[in-house]
Amino acid sequence: MPNSLDGRVALIIGGSGGIGAATARLFAGAGARIVITHTIRSVVSAAALAESLPGAGHLAIPADVADTASLLALRDVVRGRCGEVLHVLVNAAGFTKPVPHADLDALDDALIDRMFAVNWRGQFAAIRTFAPMLKASGDGLIVSISSIAGQTGTGSSIAYCAAKAGIDVMTKSLGRALAPEVRVIGIAPGVVDTNFVPGRGEDFNTKIAAATPLRRIATPTDVAEAVLACATSLRFSTGTTMVVDGGRSL
């Protein structure tokens, strides 16, 4: 099978979330061994997800992407359970809180710091932690979940937009820095049908769908399929961010 991932190990940071879980299912279906990370609050659902995946040897491990010590402990567990080689790292962890762009005072320092700690610094720290294991594969792949907010400047908050723009730039920089052993690709969704943004419900989704050329918002599987394509079909791509938004950003 040309798109088989048999024998490959894929680590999905934030794998218990909507996009992360959908990615875990597709990668496991293609033959990969999956390691997903989760918060303490989602330990039951993460364990159930790992147990439900096709294949064997899948793991669910707690980790805090905003805490480098937690990522280093995660690396030790992955090495102990899966060996010294990692083939795919998917950065799917994220955080946001809606703040109107014109309300500058509401975007305080603590929220800005949290936004960047999870959405930018955490993704970089995960890459820094696992880069040696990815390089050891000789054909490693990093996929970071960005957002069209980083390109359009419209999103849940100005800080969120800025953090996602930072991921796009990081993808370019690391595409050069880690080549040829590791490819680095970003995936930029528009609105996705998850509970990621607090307070956004069906009315918001319906409004956005009507203003999107393909007349719907993305499902988590839409985004996961793009991540899987990076590992199977798009073998000569690196340092780029692909938009998966149904034309929303046009």
C-alpha positions in Angstrom: 0.0 0.0 0.0 1.6 3.3 -1.1 0.0 5.2 1.8 0.8 2.7 4.5 2.3 3.9 7.7 3.1 0.5 9.0 6.0 0.5 11.4 5.9 4.2 12.0 5.4 5.9 15.3 3.3 9.1 15.4 3.1 11.4 18.5 0.1 13.7 18.6 0.4 16.4 21.2 -3.1 17.3 22.2 -4.3 14.1 20.7 -7.5 13.9 22.9 -8.9 17.1 21.3 -11.2 17.2 18.3 -8.5 17.6 15.5 -6.0 15.5 17.4 -8.4 12.6 18.0 -9.5 12.6 14.3 -5.8 12.6 13.3 -5.1 9.7 15.7 -7.9 7.6 14.1 -6.7 8.2 10.5 -3.0 7.5 11.3 -3.8 4.4 13.2 -6.0 3.3 10.3 -3.0 3.7 8.0 -1.0 1.4 10.2 0.9 3.8 12.5 1.5 3.3 16.2 0.0 6.3 18.0 1.0 8.1 21.1 -1.5 10.8 22.2 -1.0 13.3 25.0 -3.8 14.7 27.1 -4.5 16.8 30.2 -5.3 15.4 33.5 -9.0 16.4 33.0 -9.2 14.2 29.9 -7.5 11.1 31.1 -10.6 8.8 30.8 -11.5 10.0 27.3 -7.9 9.8 26.1 -7.5 6.3 27.4 -10.7 5.3 25.7 -9.5 6.8 22.4 -6.2 4.9 22.5 -8.0 1.7 23.3 -10.4 2.2 20.4 -7.8 2.7 17.7 -7.1 -0.1 15.2 -3.8 -1.8 15.6 -1.8 -2.4 18.8 0.6 -0.6 21.1 -1.1 2.8 21.2 -0.5 5.0 24.3 -2.2 7.8 26.0 0.2 9.9 28.2 -0.5 13.0 30.2 1.6 16.0 29.3 1.5 19.8 29.6 2.7 21.5 26.4 3.3 24.7 28.2 5.8 23.0 30.6 9.1 21.9 29.1 9.8 19.6 32.0 6.6 17.7 31.3 7.6 17.4 27.6 11.0 16.0 28.6 9.3 13.4 30.8 7.0 12.6 27.9 10.1 12.0 25.7 11.5 9.6 28.3 8.3 7.6 28.3 8.1 7.5 24.5 11.7 6.4 24.3 11.1 3.7 26.9 7.9 2.3 25.3 8.5 3.0 21.5 12.3 3.2 21.0 14.7 5.9 20.0 13.0 6.8 16.7 10.0 9.0 16.1 8.5 9.4 12.6 5.8 11.9 13.0 5.1 14.7 15.5 1.7 16.5 15.2 1.3 19.6 17.3 -2.5 19.8 17.8 -2.6 21.3 21.3 -4.1 24.8 21.6 -5.9 27.3 23.7 -7.9 30.4 23.1 -10.4 32.8 24.8 -12.5 35.1 22.7 -11.6 38.8 23.2 -13.1 41.5 20.9 -10.2 43.0 18.9 -11.2 46.6 19.8 -11.2 45.8 23.6 -7.5 46.3 24.2 -7.8 46.4 28.0 -9.4 42.9 28.0 -6.4 41.4 26.4 -4.2 41.6 29.6 -0.7 40.4 30.1 -1.6 37.1 31.7 -3.9 36.1 28.9 -1.3 37.1 26.3 1.3 35.1 28.1 -0.9 32.0 28.3 -1.9 32.3 24.6 1.7 32.3 23.5 2.8 29.7 26.1 0.4 27.1 24.7 0.0 28.1 21.1 3.5 29.1 20.1 6.1 28.3 22.8 4.6 24.9 23.5 4.7 23.9 19.9 8.3 25.0 19.6 9.2 23.3 22.8 7.7 20.0 21.6 9.7 20.2 18.4 12.9 21.1 20.3 12.3 18.1 22.6 11.6 15.5 19.9 13.8 16.8 17.0 16.6 14.3 17.7 14.2 11.4 17.6 12.7 12.7 14.4 16.1 13.2 12.8 17.0 9.6 13.8 14.3 8.3 11.5 15.9 9.9 8.5 12.5 10.8 7.2 10.7 12.6 10.0 7.7 14.9 9.7 6.4 17.7 11.9 2.8 19.0 11.3 1.8 22.0 13.3 -1.9 23.1 13.5 -2.0 26.8 12.7 -5.1 28.8 11.7 -6.2 31.2 8.9 -6.3 33.7 11.8 -2.6 34.0 11.4 -3.0 35.2 7.8 -6.3 37.1 8.0 -5.9 38.8 11.4 -9.4 37.9 12.2 -9.9 35.3 15.0 -10.8 34.8 18.6 -8.3 37.5 19.8 -5.4 39.5 18.5 -3.0 37.4 20.6 -4.4 34.2 19.1 -3.9 35.6 15.5 -0.3 36.7 16.4 0.5 33.3 17.9 -0.8 31.5 14.8 1.2 33.8 12.5 4.2 32.9 14.6 3.6 29.2 13.9 3.6 29.9 10.1 6.9 31.7 10.4 8.3 29.0 12.6 7.3 26.4 10.0 9.3 28.3 7.4 12.3 28.6 9.6 12.3 25.0 10.8 11.7 23.7 7.3 15.1 25.1 6.4 16.8 24.3 9.7 15.7 20.6 10.0 16.1 19.6 6.4 16.7 17.1 4.9 16.1 14.6 7.7 12.8 16.2 8.9 10.0 17.9 6.9 8.0 20.7 8.6 4.5 21.6 7.4 1.7 23.7 8.9 -2.1 23.2 8.4 -4.2 26.3 8.7 -7.9 25.5 9.2 -10.7 28.0 9.3 -13.6 27.4 11.7 -13.8 23.7 12.7 -16.8 22.0 14.2 -15.4 21.5 17.7 -15.8 23.1 21.1 -12.3 24.7 20.9 -13.6 28.3 21.1 -15.7 28.9 24.3 -19.1 30.4 23.7 -19.3 29.6 20.0 -22.4 27.6 19.2 -24.6 26.4 16.3 -25.7 30.0 15.4 -22.1 31.1 14.9 -21.3 28.0 12.8 -24.3 28.5 10.6 -23.4 32.1 10.0 -19.8 31.2 9.0 -20.9 28.3 6.8 -23.2 30.7 4.8 -20.2 33.0 4.2 -17.8 30.2 3.2 -17.6 29.3 -0.5 -18.0 25.6 0.1 -21.0 26.4 2.3 -20.0 24.5 5.4 -17.4 24.7 8.2 -14.7 22.1 8.5 -15.1 18.8 10.4 -12.1 17.6 12.5 -11.7 14.8 9.9 -11.3 17.4 7.1 -8.3 18.8 9.0 -7.0 15.3 9.9 -7.1 14.2 6.3 -4.8 17.1 5.4 -2.4 16.0 8.2 -2.4 12.5 6.9 -1.7 13.7 3.4 1.5 15.4 4.7 2.7 11.9 5.8 1.6 10.0 2.8 1.1 12.0 -0.4 2.9 15.3 0.0 6.4 13.8 0.2 8.2 16.8 -1.4 6.7 19.6 0.7 8.3 21.3 3.6 8.4 24.8 5.2 4.9 25.6 4.0 1.5 26.1 5.5 -1.6 24.7 3.7 -5.0 26.3 4.2 -7.9 24.0 4.8 -10.9 26.4 5.2 -13.4 25.7 2.4 -12.4 29.0 0.9 -13.3 31.0 4.0 -10.2 33.2 3.7 -10.8 34.2 0.0 
